Structure formats: structure tokens, C-alpha cells
Amino acid sequence: MRRTEGNQATCLIAYWEGIEKVIPEAFPNSSNAENKKHEPKDFALLKGIGVSVLNEFFVSVLHYLREEGLPETSPSSYVKVMRKCFNDLEEYNKDGELVGGNKFWMVAGKGGAVGSFSSGAGKKALVHKLENTLPKRKN
């Protein structure tokens, strides 16, 4: 695919649509959220830390899709990758409980662990943790 600003924007939109399909409760007015147990305010995903980290991680995910020959403009490609990454991501929250999956991205008051990565160094460490959860390449 020829890289243009339009293609880059389409890839980024597909990435975030894929994330929304994995954690629909974190997105306001998501049509993917059925029987919502939580509200978007319960998650740090669309707050500074989540947006910053996930936009940085996008580059690694995009490289992975390209290497695997997966369509980079399809949200379903990102769903497959992000579901695995989010499920494999674990950390202890402020109460000493090991949390992972969608709960990792919840704010501290709801038992999440992402808040412990709020500093600049913490965000870099979280991007690195996410990169380590990428599926192993088939090649």
C-alpha cells in the first residue's frame, strides 16, 4: 500500500476502531457495548496516559501487521492483535492485586493498574510491556 497521509489516517482510525471493539465500555456512545458493566469514565484508555501510550504503540502494531501480511486498514486486524496484547498485559494495582485484560486500563479507583505508568518513564515502560505482548511473528 502506498503510504499517504490519507492512508496513514485510515490506518490510525482502523486501529482505534479495533481497540473500541476490544474494550467498548471505554468509549462513549460505543455501538459495540452490550450490557455495559462500566462507564467510559471508569477507564484511563481515552485519557492522557491511554491515548499517549496507545498512539506510541500503534507504530509497533502497524509493523507487525505489515510483516504478517494482514490488512492494515481493517479494524478486524487490530482486534486480533490488541485482544491478545490486552489479555496478556498484567500489573499490580494500588491494592496489590494482579490485574490484566480490560481491568488493567481502569482508573485506580476502579481497581486498574495503568495509573502506575503515568510518568514519562512509566509511559515508555508501558509501551515496552505492550510490545512484549505482541504475538510471535510467524516468519
Secondary structure, 3 states (H helix, E strand, C coil): CCCCHHHHHHHHHHHHHHHHHHCHHHCCCCCCCCCCCCCHHHECCCCHHHHHHHHHHHHHHHHHHHHHCCCCCCHHHHHHHHHHHHHHCEEECCCCCEEEHHHHHECHHHCCCHHHHCCHHHHHHHHHHHHHHCCCCCC
